[in-house]
Amino acid sequence: MFSKRVLLIFLALFVFFKLYNNTAKTPDSITTADPTTATNPTTTSTLEHSAMSLPKTSLKYIVIDPVGPHTSTFVILHGLGDTGNGWVSFAKLLQRKFPGMKFVLPHAPVIPITAFNNQRVPSWFNIFQLGQSDGKKDVDGFLKSVREVELLLVEEAAKVDAGKLVLGGFSQGAALTLTSAAIDKDVRLGGFVALSGFCPILDDVLKQRQETNLDVPVLQCHGTADTMITYQYAQDTYAFFKNNIGLRDYEFREYAGLGHSTTEKEIADVVDFLTTKVGLK
């Protein structure tokens, strides 16, 4: 459940994009958005549903504008103890391959974590016991975060062409990403990317299953040496979303020897997924 090591992911991304050798410039514009002051969207969402009819998300987030004409948006959810800032380097480097891509990097609320003696850290939901997939779960907190992310997605869907909005996440953020694919009803996306992910509330997700995104492409990536979220836990999660939820365009990729982090091969697979399955350029 812990977030990635920033140095490792930066080095992995650096190696990967050196291979791509794309010379597009890095964006200069990074802004922090406050939903209480954001302007209302002027176009409708992908579900013939006006974003103005729903409340705005309470999440604060970083926006990295595209370096060219806006063609797609990637919302990335961080893991436990991290913030959206931890994914700025990832976004800037990925943008060299997709210069028209806008990035939205939300910050999880800072809450007391029971497993950490109530220490307050950024987290999408409470954790009662470390390493206990069958222990007590913060169902309400988890689903509240999923809903806040959905409201953000509705807002962003009104600003980009249909099918060009992608949700991704790492660890806790990947848990929210997979759940969003299963239960979101107010917005239809172009793709979902879950890195080192899991889902602690399977029964509750099944009860709220929606058809909206079940045929949207989903990529789940996981390392075989992950000790935070075990490889078996990831496989069980995949089997649930494939067989019980019914995700119809769902791929699981494994990475031998990879722990709770990422690697250049995984990043290359994400780029391939965004290009071939989602149709981004």
TORBA-214029 format. One record per residue (C-alpha): y, z, x. Coordinates in steps of 0.5 Angstrom, whole numbers, plus 500, padded with zeros to 3 digits. Layout:
! TORBA-214029
YZX/...
***
This chain:
! TORBA-214029
500500500/505501506/509495508/508490513/510491520/517487521/516485528/509482527/511478521/517476525/513474531/508470526/513466523/517465529/510461532/509458525/516455525/516453532/510448530/514445524/520444529/524443523/532443525/535445518/540450519/539458518/544460512/550464513/551466506/547473504/550477498/548483495/548482487/549488482/546486475/552490472/557485475/553479475/556473470/551471465/547464465/550458462/543454461/537456457/530458460/524455461/521457455/527455450/529462450/536464452/536469457/543472454/538475448/535480453/538485457/539484464/535487470/537494473/534492480/539491485/537485490/539481496/541473495/540468500/543461498/540455499/543451505/542444501/543443494/539448490/532445488/528452488/528459487/523464491/523472488/520476493/518483492/517488498/512493499/512501499/517504503/521497505/527494501/529487500/532487507/525487510/524480508/531477510/528474516/522471512/526468508/531465513/525462517/522459511/528456508/528451515/522448511/525448504/533448505/534447498/530454496/534460494/531467495/532473491/530479495/530485490/530493492/525498489/528504486/527510491/523515487/519521489/512520491/507525490/502523495/508524500/509531498/515528493/519525499/523520496/522513498/523506496/517504491/515500485/511506482/509513484/502514488/498520487/493520492/492515498/486511498/484512491/483506487/480510481/485516481/491518477/495512476/503511474/502506469/509507466/512506472/508500474/509497468/517499468/517495474/514489472/518489466/525489470/522484475/521479469/528480466/530478473/526472473/529470466/536470469/533466475/530461471/536459467/539457474/534452476/529447474/523448470/517450474/521451481/521458480/516462484/514470485/511473491/510479494/507484499/502490498/505493492/510487491/503483490/501488485/507487481/506479482/499478480/500483474/506478472/502472472/498476467/503479462/509476463/511473456/519471456/519466462/514461465/514460473/512455478/507459482/505466484/504468491/500475493/500477500/495483501/495485494/491489489/492492482/491499480/492499473/487493471/485496464/492496462/494489464/488487460/491490454/497486455/495479457/499473455/498466455/504464458/503463466/495463466/495456468/500457473/498456480/496463484/495464491/492471493/491472501/488478504/486480511/478482512/481488517/486491512/485498512/490500507/488495501/481494503/478487503/473489498/479492493/482485494/476481492/475486486/482484484/481477485/475477480/478481475/484476474/480470475/474472470/477478465/485475465/483468466/488465471/485458471/489455477/487461482/485461489/483467494/484466502/481470507/484471514/478474519/481480523/487481519/490488517/495490512/500485515/501477515/499472520/502464522/496461519/497465512/504463512/502456513/497457507/503459503/508453505/502448504/501452497/508451495/508444497/502441494/501446488/508448486/511441488/517444492/520440498/
***
